[in-house]
């Protein structure tokens, strides 16, 4: 077992954690603007920021700006590498891991083949990836604050338990405690799409939007929701599972074992399998399906259009339920967005209600490094969070 010391700021209350978070997400930012953003007094802001500056987490701008004549304002920023987290995304056949700074810089990345889904083998593979990245940090390893691991499925992020992950075939695996014991570091385990939403809240559309959803399309169909100043977890740890809305054909069997799920027709595997079945060729790959669709092959075109129909209905349902300002459509499946965009938009507009249709739709391609970065941001967020009823200042 390795032993590392986790670096974390001393934050006594939820208010002090909020002030630090505002500097992370909006910096460079003045004390005056922090007060406006948080509703806290200037005295409270100054009292919280002073030890963060002394401990090297926050820095004061060298060049003063003048908000009013004769009143210099020195903006506050985080010291980017004052906190570093390792983020790990566990896929069916690979592990992607990155080191990420408090300034959202991806310092290094690595990938490792996953040859077994057995918990012991998977934990060993994760630990090796993490140790590789820690070794690469050199002296900066002293700024390490923890490890975030993102996995698809039903995740208890409080206790670090993977309650149900069809992708890995896991039920009730205490991944957090097992990996923490192995590494000697705090470990946060999070649902992969929820981790992406947390990164989006800190460093993406969440810095300017009061509410948003991030829809991921690929091996699965997921949704992370941000509303009322936080990412929605759900009373029982499950929320945003639009891939399992019953909006698909009733005869389509999902990997979760149910029928009619969006994921059963819209995931990359479902599209590939539909093209295989239509051509009676079990050797066809997803790349073949994409190529055939671009060539106008009717079977392939129909498979992508069915996917677009299901996704459009699912996104409209999500927008109708909580009315986000922005919907980000992301994931590896977005690379083939042109193949189902028309049907997606038709279905979305056919079902979205009233002015909810005014939400902005943003299509963004991203890689598995971005998934891993989401896990790292989840670990950084956890490191500066303060439980309700924390010690007063």
ZABATOR-947400 format. One record per residue: residue in three letters; y negated, z negated, x of N, C-alpha, C, O in turn. Coordinates in steps of 0.001 Angstrom, whole numbers, plus 500000, padded with zeros to 6 digits. Each point is the difference from the previous one (the first is absolute). Layout:
ZABATOR-947400
alaYZXYZXYZXYZX ...
END
This chain:
ZABATOR-947400
unk501201500000500843498799500000499157498761500000500870499925499249500972 unk499093501589498691498739500036500708499069498954499415500133499631498834 unk498914499883501975499016499057499520498613500562500259499670500354501132 unk499526499727497834498641500485500117499101499041499254500435499340499057 unk498319500578501358499027499176499307499126500891499133499362500929500496 unk500610498785498217499212500817499074498543499558500034499701498813499869 unk499393502148500308498567499709500038499406500175498608500089501070499399 unk499309497866500104499414500034498669498694499218499985499881498975500672 unk499140501503498564498739499263499913500161498747499154500892499924499155 unk498250499103501071499995498790499194499067500238498814498783500105500160 unk501804499978498660499242500246498777500403498933498982501142499963499542 unk497911499180500115500355498850499181500077500249498515500724499298499293 unk498539501694500212499949500223498553500150501474499673499886500862500871 unk500373499413497847500071501384499554498661500698500208499964501200500273 unk498935498060499600498674500585500206499815500453501445499441501068500248 unk501019498136500694499861500393501404500892501199500318499620500857500798 unk501562499212498585500864501172500188499338501236499412500121501092500554 unk499177498742498323499326501142499384498862500500500883499807501209500129 unk499446497890500472498913500406500895500544500795501172499457501048500350 unk501616498458500261500599500716501132500507501369499556499845500989500716 unk500754499063498110500511501271499485498869501002499793500162501182500303 unk498712498368499191498872500906499793499490500566501331499574501153500060 unk500468498056500984499588500512501316500987501055500477499610501006500592 unk501679498755499143501035500975500396499814501311499259500054501070500606 unk499729498858498097500012501209499174498648500700499917499946501197499718 unk498957498076500523498678500597499828499149499990501272498871500492499993 unk501655498958501081499204499918501215499725501342500622500758500948499793 unk498133499155500993499007498956500246499232499659498714499585500885499253 unk500241497821500514499371499553498762499183498745500308500412499162500801 unk498441500721498563499132498853500250500474498780499216500758500119499037 unk498784498712501391500303498776499258499441500082498584500609499518499046 unk498217501104500839499379500141498690500882500827499069500189499641498838 unk500350501461501672500851500848499165501335499325499687500555500199498920 unk499959499011502010501224499249499709499760499057498835500843499868499113 unk497998499473500893499657499120498889499935500742498688500440499496498967 unk498995501732501077499910500804498778501392500429499520500277500004498800 unk500587500355502143501335500464499640500875498878499437500824500224499113 unk498983498574501413500884498888499632499391499034498994500718499237499353 unk497952500796500513499346499036499133499869498635500635499690499026499314 unk500541500885501987499932498720500711498633499832500662499299500977500265 unk500343497789499992498694499704500590499944500412501466501028500117500667 unk497747500102499823499819500328501413500491498872500891500538500243501080 unk499277498529498469500473498854500793501517500022500135500539499722501071 unk500147500608497839501465500075500027500460501118500927500942499824500772 unk498390501327499150500371501130500845499816499639501465500890500242500815 unk497969499184499525499710499646501391500987498958500518500462500089501138 unk499858498928498031500937498945500409501385500559500266500686499551500917 unk499735501437498280501323500604500184500037500926501196500969500004500760 unk497980500781499411499992501019501048499892499398501395500565500548500947 unk498734498354499201499757499425501336501284499746500792500078500434501149 unk500941498879498294501244499808500779500768501296500230500699500130501005 unk499184500825498084500670501282500197499396500745501192500705500681500744 unk497984499178499423499344500587501167500427499261501265500315500620501015 unk499692498043498914500361499197501169501439500247500445500299499954501194 unk500590500307497851501416500209500327500330501458500319501149500329500294 unk497839500545499646500214501376500424500547500930498943500508501074500321 unk499395498523498397500467500876498922498886500905499476500259501099499510 unk498520498434500597498840500719499478498956500121501093499831499098500820 unk499477502017499182498930500216500969498710500339499274500016500534498891 unk498852499144501760498686500273499428499441501255500644500075500164501218 unk499364500722497968499454501251500508498937499765501054499182499087499885 unk500840501747501142499044499858501090498607500437499583499010499450500483 unk500898501522498634498703500547499610499636499489498611500717500220499025 unk498165499104500919499561499447498727499459501085499090499320500926500443 unk500996498941498260499415500856498988499046499137499173500218498794499881 unk498754501784499557499012499226499266500091500283498506499647501081499527 unk500840497910499741500040500141498549498598499804499413499634500633499009 unk499598498486501618498629499742499577499137499928501258500515499703501078 unk498196500559498806499128499928501180500092498636500668499831498964499358 unk500439501055501940500053498767500777501258499189499828500093498889500521 unk500895501647498746501242499239499763501192500805500503500534500819499252 unk499901498977501986501098500794500561501340499635499367500277498834499719 unk500537502181500068501333499799499452501013500539501005499988501190500313 unk500871497959500185501013500432500959501342500108499269500587498985499625 unk499892502235500174501218500183499199501238499418500671500101499947501226 unk500828499622497946501246499393500467501134501008499919500097500767499041 unk500755499225501967501189500856500026501172499188500520499818499000500694 unk501395501443498962501167499348500586500185500499501428499592501109500343 unk501019498069500469500463500429501320501364500644499756500958499289499698 unk499158502037500424501193500705499490501323499436500481500913499812499196 unk499216499912502102501298499545500500500105498480500085500853499471500713 unk498285499837498565500125498536499955501224499583499203500497498885500159 unk499998502020498970501247499789499266500758501316499976499433501055499717 unk501848498867500582500867501179500003501264499664499228500560498915500159 unk499886502002499015501250499799499259500936501174500250499566501121500266 unk501717498595499645501008501061500034500392500308498569500282499094499216 unk499734502182500448500425500426498670501253500842500097500105500857500877 unk500849498910498232501287500696500026500289500569498615499933499288498998 unk500385501995500958500460500634498750501477500326500143500399500735500903 unk500410498713498198501442500226500027500344501115499023499787499863498795 unk500741501233501721500455501124499180501521500023499957500666499140500575 unk499860501842498744501454500088499881500674500252501334501080499469500256 unk498299501335500598500656500370501254499156499761501242500442500298501110 unk498344499166498724499124499773501139499134498773499785499746499572498874 unk499810499878502250499028498912499978498762500477500748500090500441501146 unk498763499470498208498726500325500634499250498691500224499927499163499100 unk499521500662502083499274498771500296498718500331500763499970500914500824 unk498974498325498886498709500207500643499367498656500324500307498985499374 unk498808501023501611499102498864500212498620500420499510499530501096500303 unk499829498022498937498715500311499378499031498856500259500355498827499885 unk498416501534500467498976498990500253499252499654498723500148500661498973 unk499047498289501114499180499583498870498952501062499657499422499987498913 unk500344500925502020499080501104499759500683501237499461499394501071499973 unk501869498810499591500785501093499420500368501069501024500237501152499636 unk499810498483501612500423500931501057501514499915500168500548498913500182 unk500125502232499759501422500036500335500102500079501522499695501026500607 unk500736497880499987500029499888501460501191500747500578499870500710500997 unk501280499131498384501219500666500476500973500108498838499868499294499001 unk501110501594501136501009500172498953501345500313500627500088500436501148 unk500952499332498077501349500320500453500867500271498783499697499540498899 unk501363501195501297500953500250498923501402499842500548500260500280501170 unk500640499269497974501376499718500422500951500409498886499747499722498827 unk501331500927501532501001500375499012500668498757499433500271499042500723 unk499986500984497988500703498911499345501386500502499639500159500822499097 unk500831498685501606501358500525499833500822499213498996501084500431499606 unk498404498406499974500729499175499039499005499254499124498939499581500462 unk501418500257498255499168499226499093500443498548499913499417499230499237 unk501587500380501515500418498601500014498814499141500440499332500348500974 unk500386498544498341498822499195500351499922499621501477498930500102500599 unk502178499464500000499963499600501411499602501171500893499179499846500904 unk501401501318498842499690501181500814498550500435499795499326500383500956 unk500194499560497808498628500402499715499011499036500649499001500426500579 unk501276498289499323499119499005500615499966500170501517498942499859500613 unk502190500438499988500036500247501446499148501209500362499263499972500985 unk500837501090498218499207501206500267498511499717499842499195500460500809 unk500428498784498152498593499644499811499504499173501177498929500262500546 unk501864498731499843499598499109501100499809500770501300499060499727500747 unk501810501220499528499862500795501222498719500836499966499310500127501011 unk500380500436497832498772500781499872498770499120500218499061500390500693 unk500957498422498708498872499079500145499835499568501453498886499991500525 unk502216499651500125499926499550501388499502501110500917499264499739500952 unk501132501489498765499510501133500791498483500093499924499332500193501016 unk500131499672497788498555500103499823499277498799500603498914500152500559 unk501669498666499337499374498819500600499943500150501518498987499670500616 unk502086500822499987500004500221501446498907500984500403499368499840501045 unk500409501184498121498977500988500317498587499444499895499071500570500571 unk500754498332498711498681499397499876499522499364501299498797499891500238 unk502145499691500601499614499355501253499212498730499736500435499151499221 unk498399500706501425499181498797499836499481499841498574499723498883499562 unk500145502224499715499500499915498627501000499357499043499664499737498845 unk501555500006501618500995499337499152499534498607499581500494499447499017 unk498562499992501723499502498664499633499182500037498715499725498957499406 unk499888502236500164499240500139498760500899500295498792499508500235498896 unk501795499752501322500942500309498927499958498909498934500028498809500311 unk499904501619498422499888499042498905501229499943499113500186499023499274 unk500664502008500768501187499980499161500565501390499806499528500975500584 unk501500499093498576500728501240499749500068500233498501500295499086499230 unk499430502142500368500175500387498609501117501018499893500070500928500805 unk500802498915498215501103500937499778499920500490498562499949499196499069 unk500041502112500746499958500545498639501313500701499675500545500763500797 unk499940498947497998501278500511499521499808500423498549499265499345499261 unk501379501730500322499908500395498600500863499074499146501035499504500446 unk498522500276498330500801499192499084499287498759499513498782499877500128 unk501981499213499318499509498736499447499941498982501133501034499533500478 unk497756500126499949499804499137501161499274498723499591498969500058499330 unk501559498806501064499327498714499839499209499756501282500553499543501000 unk498140500767498966499221499882501230499594498568500309499501499723501091 unk500704499365497971499727498583500273501075499403500897499693499294500960 unk501551500986498728501113499447500772500604501002500976500912499659500754 unk498582501590499238500504500995500939501401500479499687500774500307500906 unk499558499760497804501353500367499584499993501401499389499174500310499141 unk501750500524501308500223501301499364500972499744498854501205499862500211 unk498254500078498569500845499644498861500886501165499562501149499812499599 unk498286501402500486500783501167499592499379501250500613498877500370499657 unk501840500271501238499535501258500590501130501018499896500900500015500840 unk499062500838498134501051501021499871500092500900501232501088500463500344 unk497782499790500325499996500855501182500915499452501085500724500752500653 unk499238497920499536500810499373501045501299499409499453500889499632500769 unk499221500278497918501171499359499419499979498494500181501053499367500085 unk497749500052499976499863498561500232499676499263498698499265500498499148 unk501304498305500725499596499063498958499911498618500619500928499535500662 unk497934499814499109499770498613500436500250499812501503500774499138500415 unk498552501688500381500078499874501458498729499300500494498903500522499804 unk501223498295500839498820499268500472499459500588501304500040499360501051 unk499465501846498861499583500747501186498921499271500793500053499963501230 unk498972499459498079498892499341500691500443498867500894499634499954501174 unk501154499125498282500422498841500791500944500399501125499920499446501097 unk500971501505498648500935500433501038499275500683501154500315499764501167 unk498718501080498504499269500711501041499029499076500733499812500133501209 unk499575498937498072499101499042500633500745499132501010499491499721501086 unk501719499852498548500813499212500927500365500811501239500075499468501108 unk500146501807498687500364500885501116498816500233500943500172500032501218 unk498632500129498221498836500374500798499143498818500442499278500085500993 unk500806498812498264499114498879500302498575500270499574499065499483500611 unk500750501320498349498682500372499500499981499924498475501043500148499362 unk497785499622500049499916500084498537500325501424499541499562500973500614 unk501206499138498307500375501304499459499678500028498513500389499101499255 unk498899501936500317499754500227498582500798501227499584499933501039500656 unk500820498844498260500775501121499461499320500441498710499700499180499133 unk500060502120500750499250500507498860500617501286499480500607500763500751 unk499229499464497968500341501303499421499171501075500691498810499797500245 unk501796501334500071499321500986500830498736500573499359498997500195500686 unk501041500074498017498818500569499354498915498939499833498812500307500102 unk501583498467499646499014498927499904499300499795501343498802499720500040 unk501941500417501054499391499894501322498986501115500227498934499768500570 unk501397501438498985499042501111500090498727499685499212498895500294500457 unk501260499117498378498841499651499179499134498966500709498773500053499908 unk501843499021500789499237498990500738499193500643501124498856499619500246 unk501741501352500430499269500721501048498870500814499386498919500101500580 unk501324500476498260498977500787499320498855499106499539498842500417500001 unk501481498365499608498957499064499583499084499660501168498781499957499835 unk501784499804501332499210499597501162499269501165500651498823499895500345 unk501888501219499821499458501055500855499886501367499313499661500985500656 unk500612499091498057499961501279499303499054499970498822498888499481500102 unk501552501078498768499121500103498829499613498638499446499003499888499286 unk501763499081501029499716498669499485498716499381500522499502499036499419 unk499951501502501669498738499454500514498829500341499089498971499325500035 unk501176501717499151498913500415499108500374499970498520499114500020499146 unk502173499934500537500435500047498598500443498619499529500648499257500738 unk498996500412498031500415498716499420501447500026499532500618498952499813 unk499925502259499999501394500112499573500548501340500457499282500999500048 unk501990499005500285500636501259500391501505499875499860500545498901499892 unk500119502257500113501462500050500074500354500966501115499332501016500188 unk501709498667500543500530500943500980501403500371499562500880499145499904 unk499322502137499831501284500522499535500683500676501176499407500867500642 unk501821498755499649500720500590501126501148500859499487500751499605499108 unk499362501580501483501008500973499597500821500386501220499456500442501012 unk501842499390498887500882500339501110501428499657499637500492500414498951 unk500182498831501911501361499568499702500041499143498743501021499929499316 unk497849499419500385499845499248498765498637500300499412499177500660500636 unk500579498863498162498697500133499357499490498583499769500597499231499247 unk498294500431501404499505498627499905498533499949499646499315501022499974 unk500208497770499752498600499811499646499545498610500409500628498998499657 unk498268500958501083499343498742500311498707499926499212499272500990499917 unk500429497860499503498849499845499113499062498938500553500428498906500367 unk498275501433499688498982499040500411499001499843498854499372500972499581 unk500485497812499921499088499719498900499665498511500035500810499188500445 unk497994500457499084499564498599499989500077499365501385500435498860500158 unk499127501914500846499863499509501374501315499706500712500013499266500989 unk501079501287498532501246499772500727501027501077499659499896500689498985 unk501098499434501895501126500891499754500955499296499047500365498845500219 unk500035501847498734500839499399498959501429499820500524500626500948500475 unk499869497830499430501370499680500411500912499879498788501170500377500056 unk498293499100498855500807499777498811500535498583499945500284499395501034 unk499851500084497775500459498610499833501360499766500629500287498897500466 unk500549502124499553501348499865500548500193500842501264501128500228500437 unk497755500231500146500082500743501252500216501489499860500170500695501001 unk499829499810497775500190501430499773498821500520499190499683499465498938 unk499668501585501570498891500632499291499822501415500544500298500264501165 unk499220500632498000499713501351500454501208500888500208499891501023500676 unk501244498627498773501213500802500211500021501212499077500850500109499116 unk498196500804501104499917501163499105501169500956500204500297500812499123 unk500369499097502028501170500852500216501128499682499041500929500791499837 unk498990498034499518501061499597499079499507499928498555500625499368499149 unk498231501297500589499619500216498605500962501014499388500360500971500666 unk500068498832498083500993500895499384499354501262499433500016500229498791 unk499417500584502096499292501204499588500720501277500410499497501100499773 unk501669498757500824500780501154500413501085500329498986500162499285499012 unk500581501791501223501111500372499111501022498861499897500309499345500995 unk500200500432497822500904498873499774501321500139500756500698499008500214 unk499650502214500190501263500177500709499834499892501513500979500113500738 unk497790499670499733499756499904501445500288498577500473499389499048499515 unk501538500804501428500410498681500494499185499657501251499938500778500952 unk499447498053499022499160499544501112500836499214501019501097499535499691 unk498371500327501517500697499210501027500101498535499596500843499268500517 unk498290500297498550500054498608499547501146499786499011500292498865499622 unk500364502236499955501115499902499067499617500247498554500870500095499134 unk497820500011500594499548500252498633499819501493499774500061500795500937 unk499717499571497813499817501410499650498568500254499531499360499138499397 unk500163502056500894498701500421499495498802499549500810498868500189499556 unk501332499221501619498881499562500833499240501207500555500580501063500222 unk498139498762499993499186501034500642500610500386501342500077501179500344 unk500354497818500403500565500231501326501254500870499957500323500677500977 unk500383499304497893501246500756499885499775501506499989500939500769500205 unk497809499663499552499701501436500037498902500356500992499849501162500377 unk499373497820500053498809500303500798500088499591501461499139500394500787 unk501864498832499607500125499647501417500451501223500791500528500956499434 unk499262499004501862500397501137500835501507500234499932500454501144500022 unk500316497781499897501454500148499909500405500625498664500917500820499943 unk498393498788498984500317500545498679499703501496499944500771500774499433 unk498104499625501161499650501430500029501035500777500808500471501054499573 unk499873498417501589501007500671500836501320500141499255500615501067500002 unk499816497843499358501290500035499311499997500972498819501017500632499713 unk497843499489499606499911500941498881500137501440500487500633500826499343 unk498768499469501812500101501350500559501415500258500502500530501100499843 unk500071497897500755501397500140500434500901500339498817500820500917500054 unk499000498306498870500856500208498825499755501370499377500940500681499590 unk497793499715500341499674501283499408500537501189500771500274501052499422 unk499878498778501897500521501082500843501468499784500371500607500808500703 unk499954498063498797501389499663500328500217500028501511500972500567500498 unk498087498801500218500061499986501469499616498612500495498813499686500091 unk502182499468500234499708498624500416499386499892501390499648498900500427 unk500217502207500282499448499942501357498486500221500032499369499824501042 unk500053500558497823498560500251499988499215498719500325500330498922499505 unk498653501207501312499155498863500364498714500012499185499724500953499272 unk499496497986500856498704499969499330499113501122500525499274500632499232 unk500782499618502083499220501100500571500397501334499373499151500861499770 unk502151499308499953500459501223499328499421500087498593499571501067499561 unk500422497803499735499467499980498634498520500372499987499547500745499131 unk499705498733501837498570500309500098499800501490500286499154500656499392 unk501639499861501543499892501418500350500319500876498785499282500957499711 unk501788498710499590500387500783498829498921499968498921499737501008499343 unk499642497830500479498947499900498991498804500871500368499410500657499142 unk500244499342502124498894500845500445500328501489499849499109500833499832 unk502176499479500230500427501393499837500133500395498532500277501157499685 unk499524497876499420500061500297498571501369499835499386500208500418498861 unk500743498984501856501333499776499446499889499144498741499414498918500037 unk501140501553498857499809499351498707500566498584499968499378499096499443 unk501790500710501147500605498665500001499102499004500726499744498903499505 unk499779501496501682499162499111500802498648499763499325499511498871499960 unk499892502188499515498720499858499317500125499040498827499139499142499805 unk501928500997499412500208499117498850500164498547500439499503499093499332 unk501191500676501787500216498634500485498670499337500347499771498842499651 unk499355501888501033498697499435500358499111499823498773499228499044499928 unk500874501869499110499174499864498803500453498824499134499172499327499387 unk502129500426500562500490498813499284499468498737500674499620499040499330 unk500358500973502005499462498857500735498519499799499677499557498876499762 unk499676502229500232498585499899499697499730499477498600499064499230499785 unk501753501190499273499858499526498624500219498490499912499223499293499358 unk501823500220501280500312498569499954498930499175500712499590498947499511 unk499960501541501649498986499252500751498676499988499248499324498973499952 unk500301502158499462498759500055499235499990499015498848498996499329499763 unk502116500579499517500099499047498892499948498563500503499387499137499370 unk501259500608501770500018498646500562498606499567500463499599498856499786 unk499666502063500852498650499664500457499073499803498807499174499087500011 unk500945501742498969499191499823498793500279498647499356499076499330499539 unk502173500271500428500370498693499433499354498876500794499472499050499423 unk500569501058501892499395498983500864498499499908499766499447498908499871 unk499899502252500076498549500035499791499639499453498620499010499281499866 unk501765501042499122499738499476498654500132498481499945499289499344499240 unk501608500098501553500259498570499939498879499159500598499644498968499430 unk499782501450501718498978499126500585498730500711500452499106499354500548 unk500787501942499243498752500704500201499394499894501379498864499541500122 unk501839500860500927499450499891501350498861500978500255499912501051499365 unk499213498587501579498950500929500416500590501189500749499562501138499835 unk501446498573500995500549501004500904501518499944499957500580498918499907 unk500068502242500159501445500077500205500236500827501256499600501161500080 unk501055498225500897500360500692501236501446500447499880500881499175499754 unk499379502105500415501362500531499957500399500310501429499394500848500654 unk501628498463499828500346500070501417501512500051500166500738500092499019 unk499712499850502215501430500028500295500421501321500603499247500974499989 unk501960499047500535500486501220500648500160501158499025499924501163500396 unk500300498521498326500160501044498995498712500749499697500036501074499399 unk498824498375501010498717500652499759499887501296500805499206500876499657 unk501568499246501389499974501224500798500431501213499176499680501137500348 unk501046498619498562500447501078499120499238499988498671500464500548499000 unk498367498821501008499222499797498777499685501306499290499956500046498771 unk499825501016501996499638501281499387501084500528499065499717500785499096 unk501536498778501127501113500498499199500063499382498607500623500559499097 unk498727498278500728500043499375498674498618499574499503499891499343498965 unk499051501028501768498655499556499625499617500458498586499472499209499219 unk500791502068500448499582500509498701500639499218498867499314499580499069 unk502001500221501004500695499275498933499592498520499990499888499390498937 unk499895500048502234499542498615500084498674499824499268499862499103499167 unk499166501748501139498680499867499399500041500284498499499306499337499229 unk501489501628500353500128500285498569500543498784499262499478499618498952 unk501558499781501590500618498848499336499079498791500032499909499247499030 unk499411500576502094499059498879500114498912500118498934499737499040499275 unk499635502118500626498918500200499045500495499958498556499247499640499095 unk502015500726500687500556499975498646500206498582499499500018499771498791 unk500140499266502120500352498640499589498950498937500320500022498925499399 unk499058501348501532498993498990500317499045499870498825499672500991499347 unk499878497776500381499241499753498772498503499835500292499603499230500875 unk499589501505498378498557499811500027499388500071501387500364500841500822 unk498690498247499418499257500022501263500819499502501189499524500036501135 unk501694499502498620500867499648501132500251501220500878500313499868501183 unk499546501322498232500189501238500755498927500213501060500122500899500832 unk498818498274499145498926500143500975500330499392501354499202500096500932 unk501952499284499186500372499434501306500118501134501025500399501119499679 unk499239498550501563500104500992501072501441500093500477500649498978500228 unk499851502235499921501329500231500565499829500497501431499365501028500233 unk501198498247500714499917500366501414501409500252500506500868499136499876 unk499365502025500687501307500326500576499907499830501506499128500587500640 unk501760498620499926499930499693501426501385500078500635500930499312499579 unk499188501517501414501248500046500753500042498836500980498992499666500623 unk502161499729499505500137499004501062501427499973500516500907500604499427 unk499263498678501673501273499969500710500630498622499877499429499089499399 unk501752500776501177500655498690499972499278498987500883500182498795499825 unk499007501670501116499153499087500760499028499294499055499716498814500171 unk499778501911498838499095499393499019500713498931499171499415498968499669 unk501855501287499998500775498971499292500120498740500860499823498885499510 unk500478501303501771500146498858500899498673499267500174499966498772500081 unk498950501985499974498681499365500109499738499121498783499400498933500124 unk501047501509498691499847499167498814500685498657500168499463498972499586 unk501721501027501020500712498745500243499234499116500973499961498780499837 unk499427501834501178499211499234500966498782499373499332499673498842500257 unk499658501924498885498835499471499295500412498846499082499252499034499850 unk501927501058499539500497498893499176500147498738500833499707498904499520 unk500747501236501734500142498845500890498634499455500405499818498784500061 unk499219502099500216498651499548500350499354499264498821499370498959500185 unk500788501580498618499453499345498803500597498609499815499299499037499692 unk502003500886500503500671498707499851499472498990501021499894498809499707 unk499780501672501481499542499105501067498648499383499722499690498937500539 unk499492501700498633498688499445499707499897499457498578498920499595499570 unk502175500393499707499960499486498632500050498476500007500540499380500916 unk498892500045498053500017498556499834500522499697498617499491500528499012 unk501523498625500906500581499671498702498973499269499138499160499273500531 unk500892500908498161499097499258499118500091498505500262501091499466500202 unk497767499857499797500011498580500264500023499670501481500373498895500392 unk499218502091500451499970499774501442499010498941500366499225499534499165 unk500803500082502102499116498939500492498550500435499887499675501132500359 unk499463498022499164498601500346499872499302500013501336500452499364500952 unk498433501368499123499226500095501240499124498771500176499274499896500988 
END
